[in-house]
Amino acid sequence: MDIKCVRRLIMIERRSFKVMLEWSTPSISDGDWIRKIIAESGNMGSDVSFANMYLLREKYDIQICSYRGFLLRHYNGYYGRKGYTFPIGTGNPEKALQALKEDAKKRREPLCFCLLTEEQKQMLEEFARRNGLPNPTHFTDDGVSGTRFDRPGFLAMMEEVEAGRVEAIVIKDMSRLGRDYLKVGQVMEILRQRGVRLIAINDGVDSLNGDDDFTPFRNIMNEFYARDTSRKIRSVFKSKGMSGKHLTGTVIYGYLWDEKREHWLVDEEAAAVVRHIFALAMEGYGPYQIATKLSEEKIEMPAVHLARYGEGVNKNKAFADIYRWSASTIVEILKKQEYLGHTVNFKTRKHFKDKKSHYVDESEWTIFENTHEAIIDQETFDNVQRIRGNARRYPDGFGESHPLTGLMYCADCGGKMYVHRTYNGKRVPQYTCGQYGKYPIGSLCPTQHRIKAEAVLTLIADMLRAIAEYSRNDRAEFIRTVQETQVAQQTADISKKRKRLAAAQKRAGELEKLICKIYEDNALGKLPDARYEALDAQYAKEQDALNAEIVELEKAVTGYEQSRKSAEKFIALIDKYENFDTLTNTMLNEFVEKILVHERARKGSQDTTQEVEIYFNFVGRYIPPALQPVPLTPEEQEELRKKEERKDRLHQNYLRRKANGKQKEWEERYNAKRKAKMEAAKAAIRAEDMEKGIFTTVSQLPRQEPRKATVSASAAV
């Protein structure tokens, strides 16, 4: 038998004989006899269950065979490993093992695929012959780090050791066993307990001669060697990464390697799709909606497209649907800074023992700008990140997010505003403060700050038209006012942030002193443990929140610049949409940063005012001269005074009617008529939706006969 695998290890085999085995792929019809053998053997682990054999038959090319009451299995595992599992059954498995040996010879393949060098193999075999170890079995893990102990060959060897079928293990040196001194020590203890002889040729180790006092130190040096090798490899990668070269061997969707595989070149076919994805995101489409749209447009997903050019990690994979885009793929594309023309290195980090990649914080990335041609411009990328960062939780009642969602904020409490459909029989989306509705109602924000979405959209469109007209009529003055406004607002904003930063830093210092004080009091017995733990948790929570806030404030203060560049970007946007007919979602996301909504001047009045602050990207709150408030004339002031007096009289009349009960009677009559009108309107809308097939009542569902439940015999008893 020519089994193979554990970092150049050798094991013992016994005599052989010829036998013929009939292999087949597991089928449903094999279930009964396989389950019987498994049950009789007492081996009920999931790895030997018929369900796993059947479900994984194609993935691992599982073949089964019945021989002398034993279940035999052959499979193709990870890392190109081909082999068998230990025979499952009752009695002596010797004949079954010999049958597998002959089958392996017939297949002309080892149990575990081995890539030993001929020199090493000859050295080990020669040593085995000199020491009376006939018919050696090779276990090899080629291309798998010795710091890992989940190597297929190693695991296969240890299975043989646990089964008691190994007399001796011969290795070239101790480093072949592994390079983690603690785990190597554990393995050596297992071999000692099982009575397995361990021989390391180059190190002069032979467990038959007793313990070697230097072996533990040799194992430590082997781990040190692995750690040092890993450090050197990381140093080479870091040197390459710091030079601005791509560390990855694969390109991202939208690019292809040049002939020398040194630089990325734009793949125009894929780049057009990437631009299309960003454009859809600018229009307000979410990742799932974008993925669905691309699938409907029959656009090949990135893995398939890259595979056509021999690129990507899935180039040898077969796909059931080549047009099946996923939302996660869209999210990853929208986040990649590489589309700006930048090289981004050191996104992940590996440990020398587990060899697994771990994502690191974005602050630790190394970014080299303008190393290849950009596909997406900076403004579009920034806008998409802002849109993705905004909450878009609630639909407006029509299956998709309202374009204003994520931009609306309460001017009083700062909370986000969410869209709702009014229950008046009309499709009228309105925004209300999300903090107001949190229990108890009105505790976080006193009022709803309700406002119609259409009114806000109209205000934005009117303001942009006024700004565009101002830019056309007096270009120089427009540029000057934009720059002055932006500078003034940034200066005021940065002043607030500096004050808040100083206050946060002061409080953080105070918390540090408090934490030290309660620790000393607890250590001296002045503060009980329970009280100490409660205070420590409270201070730690506040400290973590402050530290996060300080980082953001420091970033804002450090990144503060003069306004000219930002002002020029806003002016360029105005020129881009100088003559527009309709306010599109893309325009909305390009122009608007946030919208603050104040409460109405007089609640319950049809004739009232409500202040709305619109903050634009790059310049903040900018109001063109045409829309700025102007002083009222004496006549207008008198007219306004009369309106307010009339409103006051009406309100007093309302209070009197409410006191004598007349108001309640009127409201009951009015609400009855209003309810009837609303129900009629709702019924019309529902009928329209039912006709379109987007709404169905339970009564319209097809009727089914009641199904009788079956009662088992045990339950009946």
N, C-alpha and C positions, 0 to 999 in steps of 0.2 A: 504494500500500500504506500503510496507516495503522497501523503497528506502534506500540506504546507502551511506555515504561517506564524510566527511571532517574532519579530526582529531577530532573524537568523538563529532560531532555536531548533534543537534536535530532540526527538523522542523515540521510544522503543516500539517495534512492531513484532508481530509473531508470524507463524507459518501461514501459507496461503494455499488455496485450492480453487479450481475452476467451477463456476456456477453461472447460470443464466437468470437474469432478473428481467421481468416484464414491467416497464414503467408506463404510467399514464397520467394525464392531467386530472386533478380532482373534479368530480362531477357530483351532482345532487344524489345520484344513485349510490355513490360510495359512502354516503353519510352513515348508514346503519352499521356496517362492519367496522368503520373507523372509530365511531363512538364506542362500540363494544370493546375493541382492543384498548382504547384509552381508559375506559372505565375499569377494565380488569387489571390494567397496569397500576392504577392508582395515581397516575400522573394527570392531574386535572388543571394544570396551568394554562393560561391563555395562549401561550406560544405553541401549544400542541393541540389546540381546539380545532375541530373540523371547520367551524365558521371562519376562523382566520385562514386556514388552508385554502378554503374555497374563495374567499373574498380577495386574497392576495396572490392567487394562482398565476395571474398574468403579470403583476408587478414584479414578482420574484421568480417567474418561470418555474413554479413548483411542480415537481413530479413525484408521484407516490407509487408504492409497490408493497404487496403483501408477501412475506417470506417466513415460513415456519412459525406462524402465529405472531410475527412481529410486523409493525408498520415502519416502512423505510421511506425517507424523504430526501429528495435532491433539489437544490435550489441555486439561484444566482443572487448573491447578496451584494452588500456595499463594497466599494473599492475593487470591483472586478472579482470578488471572491466567489468561487464556485465550490460547492461541497454538499455534504450530507449532514443530517442531524442524527443523533444517537438513536438506535433502534428502540421503538416503543413496544412494550409487550411484557409478558411474564416468563420467568425461567432464565436460563443461561443465554446471554446474547452473543456468545462467542461465534456461533455459526453465522449469525446475521452480520457480525463485524467482518468476518472473513469474506462473506458475500459482497459486502460493500467494497472491500479491498480489490476483489476481482473485477467488480463493475468499474471501479476507478481506472484500473488498467485497461479495460475494454474501451472506455471513453477516451483513454489517453489524456487524462487530465487529473491533476491532484485534487485532493479534497479542498484545499485552500490554495488558490493560485499563488505561486511563488516566483519572485524575480530576484533570487539570489545570484550573486556573481559566481562564476564557475570556480574562481580561486577560493572563495570562502566556503563554497559547498564542498569542494575537494578536501579542504583542510579539516572541516568538521567530520566528514565521512571517514577520512583516514584516522582521525583520532578515535572515532567510535569503534572502528575495527580493531585498533591496537588495544583498546580497553574492553574488549569483549561485549560490545553493544551492537548486535547485528540488526539488519533491516531498519535503519533509522527513518523516522518520519520528520519531515521538515515543516516548520511553521514560520511563516515570514510575513511581516507587515512592511511592504515596500512603499515608500513615500509618505508614511505616517510618522509623526514625531514621537520620539521615545518619552516625551513628557506626558503623553496621554496614555491612559490605561483602559480606554474603551476601544483599543485596536482590535479588529476582527480576529487576527491570528492569535493574539495574546489571549483573548477570551476563549477561543476554540481550544487552545492548549490547557487553560485552567479548567475547562469543562472535563477534559480528559484526566487531568490530575484529580479533580473531585470524584470522578467515577472510578478511580483506583486502577487505571490502565497504564500508568506511567511508572517506570522504574528509575529513570535518570533523565536529566535535562542538561544538554551541553550547549554552551553559548561561547561566542568568540571572546567577549569580555563582559563585565558587569553592566556596562552602559547599554548593552543590547537588551537587557531585561527591562530597563527603564531609567529615567533620569529625574525621579522624585524620590529622594532618599527615604522619606517616611513610608511611602507606598511600596518601595522595593523591600524595605524591612518587613512589612506585612506579608508580602508574597513569599519571602524567604521563610517566615515563620509557618506559613501554610504548607510549604514544601517539607519542612522539618516534621510537622505533625503527620503528614501523609506518608512519611518515609521515602520521599523522592530525593534522589541524589542530584545535587547541583554542581556543575563543573563549569568554570570560566577559564578558558585555555590561557589567554594572554595574561590574565591577572593571577594565575596560579591558585585559583580557588577550587577546592574539592570538599564538599560537605562530608564526604566519607572519612576525611582526615581530621574532622573536628572543626570547631569555629575558628575563623580567621579574625583576629582582633582588629586588623586594619580594614576589613570589609566595610564597616559603617562609614569610616572616613572616606573610603574610595567612592561610596555611593553619594556622599555629600559633594565630593569633588566633581562627580558626574553631573549632578544637578547644577553646580556652579558653572560647569562648562556649557550646559544647555542655556542657562541664564545669560552667560557672557556671549554666546553665539547669537541669541535673540537680540541682545543689546546692540551687537555689531550690525545685524541685519536691519534693525530699526534705524541705526545711524545712517546706513546707506540710503534707506527709504527717505529719511528726513532730509538728507543732503539733496536727493533728487527732487523731493517735494518743495523744498525751499528755493530751488532754482526756477520754479514756475512750471515745471513739466507735470503732465498728468500722471498720477500714480496708478490709476486704474488701467487695466488692460482692455477694457471695453469702452465703447463710446455710448453716450446717451442718445436717445431718440431725437433726431434732428441733425445729427452730425455723422461723419464717417472719417476714418483714418486716412491720412495721406499715404503715399507709397512707402515711405520709410517708417510709418506708424509712430510719428513724433508729434504731429499736429492734427487738430480737428478741422475738417472742412465741412461747410454747410451742405447738407443733403436737402436740396430744394423741395423735393417731394414731401419729405417728412417735416421740413421747416414750415411749409404752408399749413400743415395740419396743426403744428404748435401755435402758429399765429392765430389760426381759427379757434383754437381752444381758449387762448387768452382773450380774443374778441368776444366769445360767448360769455366768459366770466365777467367781462366789462359790462355786458348787457344784463347781468344779474342772474345768469344761469348757475345753478349749483353743480357740483361734481357729478352727481348721479344723472342729472338732466343732460349734461354735456356728454357723458358716456353713452346714454341712450341715443342721443342725436347722432353721434359718430357711428354707432352700430347700425342705425337706420340708414345712414349715408353709405354703408358698405366700405368703410375705411379700415384697412388692415391695422390690427393692433400692433404696438411697438415691437413686441417680441417676434412676431411674424415678419415684419418689415426688415428688422435687423438681421434675422436669420437668412433672408434672401442674399445678403451681402457677406454671409459667414461671420456675423458679429452677434454679440449677446450671449448670455449664459444659457439660453434655451434654444440654441441653434439646431440641436439634434432632437428636439422635442416635437411630438406630433400634437396638433391642436384640433379639437373637435369642431370649434367655430373660430375661424381666423378673424372675424369681425366683432368678437365679444370684448368690448372695452369695459373696464371696471372703474368704479368711482375712485378707488385707491390709486389707480394709475394716473387719473386726472389730477388728483391732489398732489402727487409726487412731481408731475410736470409743472404745475403752477408754482411750486416751491423752489425749483432749481434755479440758482443764481448763474449757473453755467450758460443759460440762454441770454444773459447780458454780455457774453463774451469773456467771462471770467473763468479762471481755473480755481477750483475749490478743493483743497487738499486737507488731509488729516481729519476727516469727518468721523472716522472710526478708530478704535484702538484695540489691539490684541494683547492677551497675556501669553507669556511663553509656555504656560502649562496647558491651558485648555484650547488655545488657538482659535477662540471664538471672537468674532468682531463685536465690539460694544460701541454704540453711538455716544459721542461726546457732545458737550454743550456747544451751541453755535458760537459762543464767544471764544472757543479754543480753535476754531477753524482758521486756516491760513488761506487768504484770498488774494490771487494775483489778477489784477484788472487788465482787460483788453489783450488777452493772450490769443484770442481767435475771434472770428467774425460773429457779431451779435445777431440774434434772431429777434429778440424783444427789446424795445427801448426801456430806459430806466423809469420814465413816468408811468408807462403802462404796467410795468412790473410792480411798482410801488402801489399803484391804485388797486391792483388785483389783491395784493397782500392786505391792504386796508379793508377791502370788501370781504375777503375771506375771514378777517379778524372780527368783523361786525356780526352781531347776533342776528340771525334771520330765522327765528323760531316759528312764528305763527303765520300761516297763510291768511290771505284776506278773504277766505271763503270760496275761492275759485280755483284752488289747487296749486297755486304758486305764490311765492313771496312777493309782497308789494315792493316796488322799487325804492321807496323811502325807508323801508325797514333797515335798521342798523345805523341810520343817519339822524334819527329823531331822539332828542333828549329833553327831559324836564328842566326848565330853567331854575326851578326852586330847589329841588333835591338832587339834581344831576343824574337821576335814574333814566334808564332807557324807556322809550315809549314803544308800545306794541299796537298793531293794527287789529281792529275788530270790525265785524259787520253789524251795522245797526239793525235792530229788530223792528223796523217800521215798514217792512214790505218792499224796501228799496235796496238795491245793490250799492250802498254808500259806505265805503271803508272810512273809518275814523280811528285816530290815534289817541291813546290814553296813557297816562303815566303808569309804568309797571309797579312802582313802589306803593302807589295808592291802594292797590288791590290786595297787598299782602296783609295777612292777619296780624293784629287786629286792624280792620279797615281804617285808613286815614292816619295811622300812627307814624308811618315813615314819610308820608307826604299828605298834606291836608286836603287836596283836591285832585280831580282826575286830569285837569288841563286838557280836556277833550278838544280836538280840532279835526276838521275834515281834511283828508289827504288831498283831495282835489284843490282845496284852497291853498295849501302849501305849494303844490306843483304849479299852480297858476302864478303864485307870488314869485317863485324861482324863475319861471319863464319870463315874466315881466321885468324882473331885475336884470336878467342877462340881456334882454333886448335893449334896455335902457343903457347898460354898460357898453354894448356894441355900438349903439348910436352915439354915445359920448366919445368913444374911441374914434369913430369916423369924423365927427365934427371938429374935435380939437385934440389931435393926437398928442401933441407935446404936453398939454395940460393933463390929459388922461394919464400919461406915463408918470408925470410928476406926482399926481395925487395918489396913484397906486403905490408908488415907492414910499411916499411919506406915511400913508396909512399902514403899510406893512411894517415899516421901521418902528412906528409908534406902538403898534400892537405887540410886536415881538419884544420890544423893550419892556413894556408893561408886564407881559407874560413872563419873561425871564426874571424880572424883579420879584414877582410872586414866587417863582420856583426857587430863587436863591433864598428868600426868607423861609420858605417851607423846608428847604434843605438844611438850613442852619438849625431850625427848630427840631427837625427829625434827628440830626446828628447829636444835638444836646440831649434829647430824650434817650437816645441809644446809649450815650455815656452814663446817664442816670440809671438806666436799667442794668448795665453792667455792674455798677456799684451796688445796686440793690441785690442782685443775684449773689455777689460775693458776700454781702452782709448776712443774708438769710442762710447761706452755706456755713458761715462761721457760727451763727447762732444755733444752727442745728447740730454742728459738730460739738459745741460746748454744752449742749443739752438745754439751751434756752428756748428752742423752738421745736415742738413735737414733729415727728416724721410726717404725719398726715398733713399737717398744716404746711410744712416745708414743701412737700410734693405738690400741693395745690398751688402755692405761690410760685414755685419754680416753673410749673407748667404754664401758668398765666403769664409770667414775665417772658418766658421763652417764646410763647406764641406772639406776644406783642413785639418782641425783639426781631423775630423772623419777618413779620410784616413790615417793620421799620427798615430793616436791611434791604428788603426788596424795593421799597419805595425810594430809599437813598440811592440805590443803583440806577433807577430810572431817572431820578432828578439830576444826578451827576452826569448821566448821559445827555440829558437835555441841555444842561448848562454848558457842558464841554462842546457839544455840537452846535451851539448858537453861532450864527454868522450874520453878516449884514444882509440886507434884503434884496439887493439889486438882482442877483441871479434868480431868486424865487419870483420876484416881480416880473422879470422878463418871461418866465415860464407861463405866468398867468396871462400876460399880454399876448403871448403866442397862442394860447388856448382861445382867447377872445377873437383873434384874427382867424383861427381855424374854423370857428362857427359864427362868422360875422353875420351871415344871413341864414337863419334857420327858421323853419316853419313849425316844427314840433319838437318838444323837449324829449329826447330819447333817453333810455336808461344809461347808455354809454356816456352821453353828455352829463347826465346827473352824477355819475360816479367820477367823471373826470374833474368836474367843477366843485362839487360840494364836499366839504370835510365833515361838517356837522350842522344840525339845526336845533336851536334852543327855543322851546315853546313856553310862553308865560300863560298864566291863568287869565281868563276873560275879565275885563274891567268890571262888568256887572253880570253876575250869573243869573240865568233865567230870563234875560232880556234878549229879544230878537234883534235889537238895535244896540250893539255894543262893539267895543274894540278889543283886539287881542294882539299883543306884541309877539313877533316872531323874529329871532335873530338868525341870520344865515351866514355861516362861516365858509369861505371859499378856500380851496387848496392854494397854498403858496402865499396868500396875502391875508388870510383871516377874514374878519368882518369888514367888507367894503361896500359902501352905499354911494351910488352915483349922485351927482348934484340934483338930477331931476326927481329923485325919490327921497331926498333928505327932507326932514320936517322943516317947515317955514313958520314964522310967527303969524298967528291969526290976526286978522283985522278986527277993529272994534265991533263991526257989524257981525262978523263970524263968532266972536266971543259971546255977544249978546244972544245970538241964535243957539249956541251951545248951552248957555245958561238956562234958556227957556226949555230946551229938551230935557236937561237934567231935572229941572223943577217938575216937569210933567211926569217923568219917570218916578220921582219921589212921591207925587200925589197918587199915581197908580199903585205904587207899592204899599202906601198907607191904606188905600181902599182894599187891597188884597188882604192885609192883616186884619181889617175889620170884618170882612166876609169870612175869613178863617175862624175868627173868634165866635161869630154867631152861627156857624154851621152852614151858611149859604154857599161857601166856597166848596165844601165837601160834596154837597148835592150837585153843584154844577160839574165838578170833576168826575163824579160817577156817571152822569149823563154823557159828558164829553168822552170819557174813556171807553164807554160802551160803544159809541159810534166809531171812535178811533180804532178800537179792537176789531170791530166788524170789518172796517175798511182794510186794516192790516192783514187780517186773515184771508180776505179776498185777494189781496196783492200777493201774499205768500202762496196761496193756492195756484195763482197764475204762474208764479215762478217755478213752483214744484211741477206743475203740468208741463212747463217748458223743459225742465230738466229730465222728466220722465220720458218725454218725446225724444230727447237727445240720447237717452240710455245711460245717463250718469246718476240716476236716482231710481230706486225701486223700494216699494213698501213690502212689508212682510206678507201682507195679504195677497200680493201679486206673485209670490213665489209658488212654484208648482207643489200641489199637495201630494203627500206621501202617506202610505198606510203605516200605522204604528208597527214598529218592529218588536217582536217578543224576545226577551232576554233568555239565554240558555243558562240553566242552573246545573252546576256540577254535582256529582253524586255526594261528594264530601260536604258541599254547602247545603244540599237538601237534607242530609242527616243532621 
